[in-house]
Amino acid sequence: MKKLILLAFICSVGVAKAQEFQLTDKYNVTHQRSIGQEEEDTWALDVIASENPGKSLATLAIADFGLLDEMRISVLEKSGLEEVTEVLKITIEYNTCCASTEEFYYLVTNDDFIGLPSVKNEYAYEPISDIHYIFPNQSFGQEGTILRAALQYTETYTIKDIKVLRSIAWNDDDFDTEDALTAINY
């Protein structure tokens, strides 16, 4: 019986530590406007806190706005990063001849709103791999580190392999010096 209780405790600690992004209405996007030439179909959207709609926290540049299918806003409340109150993720899905997503991540602190390079994934068929950020309190996370990783899936959509593409120490704030990474599944 003691072994069973110990096993249940260990499993609950593991589940409590592993956090996932949850949909939220705490943030929103607004003030849609075109950028540059109209034929480029690039639009800017401001990210706002729903309780303070007059203050823009960040601006998203959305290419191919006419192909936008869905937008989801979610947060990771306990990232495991010191002084980060939550991580905001905005997922934009495009639907053309093949599906694609673009994810924008923001680290929210008491004083700042820090953007990570966006991540793009394209799928011709069922996803066999894609790229995501993994934070310390998530499954496969590492203490004090943000991982950008390519996840490989089995036919039943369980993770079969993880390849770390970049490891970012949380005290390294040089996030905006590179372009987005794209995973293409064909």
The 8 nearest C-alpha neighbors of each residue, nearest first, counted from 0:
[[1, 3, 2, 4, 5, 6, 7, 8],
 [2, 0, 4, 3, 5, 6, 7, 8],
 [3, 1, 5, 0, 4, 6, 7, 8],
 [2, 4, 6, 0, 1, 5, 7, 8],
 [5, 3, 7, 1, 6, 2, 8, 0],
 [4, 6, 2, 8, 3, 7, 1, 9],
 [5, 7, 3, 9, 8, 4, 2, 10],
 [8, 6, 4, 10, 5, 9, 11, 3],
 [9, 7, 5, 11, 6, 10, 4, 12],
 [8, 10, 6, 12, 11, 7, 5, 13],
 [11, 9, 13, 7, 8, 12, 6, 14],
 [10, 12, 14, 8, 13, 9, 15, 7],
 [13, 11, 15, 9, 10, 14, 16, 8],
 [14, 12, 10, 16, 11, 15, 17, 9],
 [13, 15, 11, 17, 16, 12, 10, 18],
 [14, 16, 12, 13, 17, 11, 18, 10],
 [17, 15, 13, 14, 136, 12, 18, 137],
 [18, 16, 137, 138, 14, 136, 15, 13],
 [19, 17, 137, 136, 16, 20, 75, 15],
 [18, 20, 75, 21, 137, 17, 74, 138],
 [19, 21, 75, 74, 73, 22, 18, 76],
 [22, 20, 73, 74, 23, 19, 75, 76],
 [23, 21, 73, 72, 74, 20, 71, 24],
 [24, 22, 73, 25, 72, 21, 74, 26],
 [23, 25, 26, 27, 49, 22, 72, 73],
 [24, 26, 49, 23, 48, 27, 50, 72],
 [27, 25, 48, 49, 24, 47, 23, 46],
 [26, 28, 47, 46, 49, 48, 29, 24],
 [29, 27, 46, 45, 44, 47, 26, 30],
 [28, 30, 45, 44, 31, 46, 27, 47],
 [31, 29, 44, 45, 32, 28, 43, 46],
 [30, 32, 44, 29, 43, 42, 33, 45],
 [33, 31, 43, 42, 30, 34, 44, 41],
 [32, 34, 42, 41, 43, 35, 37, 31],
 [35, 33, 42, 41, 43, 36, 32, 37],
 [36, 34, 37, 33, 39, 41, 38, 42],
 [35, 37, 38, 39, 34, 40, 33, 41],
 [36, 38, 39, 40, 35, 33, 34, 41],
 [37, 39, 40, 36, 41, 35, 33, 63],
 [40, 38, 37, 41, 36, 35, 63, 62],
 [39, 41, 63, 38, 37, 64, 62, 42],
 [42, 40, 62, 39, 61, 34, 63, 33],
 [41, 43, 33, 61, 34, 32, 60, 64],
 [44, 42, 60, 32, 59, 31, 61, 33],
 [43, 45, 31, 59, 58, 29, 30, 28],
 [46, 44, 58, 29, 28, 55, 57, 30],
 [45, 47, 28, 57, 56, 55, 27, 58],
 [48, 46, 55, 27, 56, 52, 26, 28],
 [47, 49, 26, 51, 50, 52, 25, 27],
 [50, 48, 26, 25, 51, 52, 27, 47],
 [49, 51, 48, 52, 25, 26, 47, 53],
 [50, 52, 48, 49, 53, 54, 47, 55],
 [53, 51, 49, 54, 47, 48, 50, 55],
 [52, 54, 51, 55, 47, 48, 50, 49],
 [55, 53, 52, 51, 47, 56, 48, 46],
 [54, 56, 47, 57, 45, 46, 53, 58],
 [55, 57, 47, 46, 54, 112, 45, 58],
 [58, 56, 46, 55, 45, 59, 47, 112],
 [57, 59, 45, 44, 46, 43, 60, 56],
 [60, 58, 44, 43, 61, 45, 57, 46],
 [59, 61, 43, 42, 62, 58, 44, 41],
 [62, 60, 42, 41, 64, 43, 59, 63],
 [61, 63, 41, 64, 40, 60, 42, 39],
 [64, 62, 40, 65, 66, 41, 61, 67],
 [63, 65, 67, 66, 62, 40, 61, 41],
 [64, 66, 63, 67, 40, 68, 62, 93],
 [67, 65, 64, 93, 63, 94, 68, 95],
 [68, 66, 93, 64, 65, 69, 92, 94],
 [67, 69, 93, 92, 94, 66, 70, 91],
 [70, 68, 92, 91, 67, 71, 93, 90],
 [69, 71, 91, 90, 92, 72, 89, 68],
 [72, 70, 90, 89, 73, 91, 69, 22],
 [71, 73, 89, 22, 88, 23, 90, 70],
 [72, 74, 22, 21, 23, 88, 20, 87],
 [75, 73, 87, 20, 21, 86, 76, 88],
 [74, 76, 20, 86, 85, 77, 78, 19],
 [75, 77, 85, 74, 78, 86, 84, 20],
 [78, 76, 79, 75, 85, 136, 84, 18],
 [77, 79, 136, 80, 134, 135, 75, 76],
 [78, 80, 136, 135, 77, 81, 134, 143],
 [81, 79, 78, 83, 143, 82, 169, 135],
 [80, 82, 83, 79, 143, 169, 84, 78],
 [81, 83, 108, 84, 80, 109, 107, 79],
 [84, 82, 108, 85, 81, 80, 107, 106],
 [83, 85, 108, 107, 82, 76, 77, 109],
 [86, 84, 76, 107, 83, 75, 77, 78],
 [85, 87, 106, 75, 74, 105, 107, 88],
 [86, 88, 74, 105, 104, 73, 106, 85],
 [89, 87, 104, 73, 103, 72, 74, 90],
 [88, 90, 72, 103, 102, 71, 73, 91],
 [91, 89, 102, 71, 70, 101, 88, 72],
 [90, 92, 70, 101, 100, 69, 102, 89],
 [93, 91, 100, 69, 68, 99, 67, 70],
 [94, 92, 67, 68, 99, 66, 98, 100],
 [93, 95, 98, 68, 66, 97, 99, 92],
 [94, 96, 97, 98, 93, 66, 99, 67],
 [95, 97, 94, 98, 123, 99, 122, 93],
 [98, 96, 123, 95, 122, 94, 99, 121],
 [99, 97, 94, 122, 121, 93, 95, 123],
 [100, 98, 121, 93, 120, 92, 122, 97],
 [101, 99, 92, 120, 91, 119, 93, 121],
 [100, 102, 119, 91, 118, 90, 120, 92],
 [101, 103, 90, 118, 117, 89, 91, 119],
 [102, 104, 117, 89, 88, 90, 101, 118],
 [105, 103, 88, 115, 87, 114, 102, 89],
 [106, 104, 114, 87, 113, 86, 115, 107],
 [105, 107, 86, 113, 112, 83, 114, 85],
 [106, 108, 112, 85, 83, 84, 86, 111],
 [109, 107, 83, 111, 84, 110, 82, 112],
 [108, 110, 111, 107, 84, 82, 83, 112],
 [111, 109, 108, 112, 107, 82, 83, 113],
 [110, 112, 108, 109, 113, 107, 106, 56],
 [111, 113, 107, 106, 105, 108, 114, 56],
 [114, 112, 106, 105, 111, 107, 115, 108],
 [115, 113, 105, 104, 106, 112, 116, 174],
 [114, 116, 174, 104, 105, 117, 175, 113],
 [117, 115, 179, 175, 178, 174, 114, 118],
 [118, 116, 103, 179, 102, 115, 119, 104],
 [117, 119, 102, 180, 179, 101, 181, 116],
 [120, 118, 101, 181, 100, 180, 182, 102],
 [119, 121, 182, 100, 181, 99, 129, 183],
 [122, 120, 99, 183, 98, 184, 182, 100],
 [121, 123, 184, 98, 124, 97, 99, 126],
 [122, 124, 97, 185, 184, 98, 121, 125],
 [125, 123, 122, 126, 185, 184, 97, 98],
 [124, 126, 127, 122, 123, 184, 154, 128],
 [127, 125, 128, 122, 124, 184, 129, 152],
 [126, 128, 152, 151, 125, 184, 129, 153],
 [129, 127, 151, 150, 126, 152, 149, 184],
 [128, 130, 149, 150, 182, 120, 131, 151],
 [129, 131, 149, 148, 150, 182, 120, 118],
 [132, 130, 148, 147, 133, 149, 129, 118],
 [131, 133, 147, 146, 148, 134, 145, 130],
 [132, 134, 146, 140, 145, 147, 137, 131],
 [133, 135, 145, 140, 137, 78, 136, 132],
 [136, 134, 140, 141, 142, 79, 137, 78],
 [137, 135, 79, 78, 17, 16, 134, 18],
 [138, 136, 17, 18, 140, 134, 135, 139],
 [137, 139, 17, 140, 136, 18, 133, 135],
 [138, 140, 137, 141, 133, 135, 134, 136],
 [141, 139, 135, 137, 134, 138, 133, 136],
 [142, 140, 135, 144, 143, 139, 134, 145],
 [141, 143, 135, 144, 140, 79, 136, 80],
 [144, 142, 169, 80, 168, 135, 141, 79],
 [145, 143, 168, 142, 169, 167, 141, 135],
 [144, 146, 167, 134, 166, 133, 168, 147],
 [147, 145, 166, 133, 132, 165, 148, 167],
 [146, 148, 132, 165, 164, 131, 163, 133],
 [147, 149, 163, 164, 162, 130, 131, 146],
 [148, 150, 130, 162, 129, 161, 163, 128],
 [149, 151, 161, 128, 129, 160, 130, 148],
 [150, 152, 128, 160, 159, 127, 158, 161],
 [153, 151, 158, 159, 127, 156, 157, 128],
 [152, 154, 156, 155, 157, 159, 158, 151],
 [153, 155, 156, 152, 157, 127, 125, 126],
 [154, 156, 153, 157, 152, 158, 159, 127],
 [157, 155, 153, 152, 154, 158, 127, 126],
 [156, 158, 152, 153, 155, 159, 154, 151],
 [159, 157, 152, 160, 151, 153, 156, 150],
 [158, 160, 152, 151, 153, 157, 161, 150],
 [161, 159, 151, 158, 150, 162, 152, 149],
 [162, 160, 150, 149, 151, 163, 148, 159],
 [161, 163, 149, 148, 164, 150, 160, 151],
 [162, 164, 148, 165, 147, 161, 149, 146],
 [165, 163, 148, 147, 162, 149, 166, 146],
 [166, 164, 147, 163, 146, 167, 148, 145],
 [165, 167, 146, 145, 147, 144, 168, 164],
 [168, 166, 145, 144, 169, 146, 165, 171],
 [167, 169, 144, 171, 170, 143, 145, 166],
 [168, 170, 171, 144, 143, 167, 145, 80],
 [169, 171, 168, 172, 143, 167, 144, 81],
 [172, 170, 169, 168, 173, 167, 174, 144],
 [173, 171, 174, 170, 169, 113, 175, 168],
 [172, 174, 171, 175, 176, 115, 167, 177],
 [175, 173, 115, 172, 176, 116, 114, 177],
 [174, 176, 177, 173, 116, 115, 114, 178],
 [177, 175, 174, 173, 178, 116, 115, 179],
 [178, 176, 175, 179, 116, 174, 180, 173],
 [177, 179, 116, 180, 176, 117, 175, 118],
 [178, 180, 117, 116, 118, 181, 177, 119],
 [181, 179, 118, 119, 178, 182, 117, 130],
 [180, 182, 119, 120, 118, 183, 179, 121],
 [181, 183, 120, 129, 121, 130, 119, 184],
 [182, 184, 121, 120, 122, 181, 185, 129],
 [185, 183, 122, 123, 121, 126, 182, 127],
 [184, 123, 183, 122, 124, 121, 126, 125]]
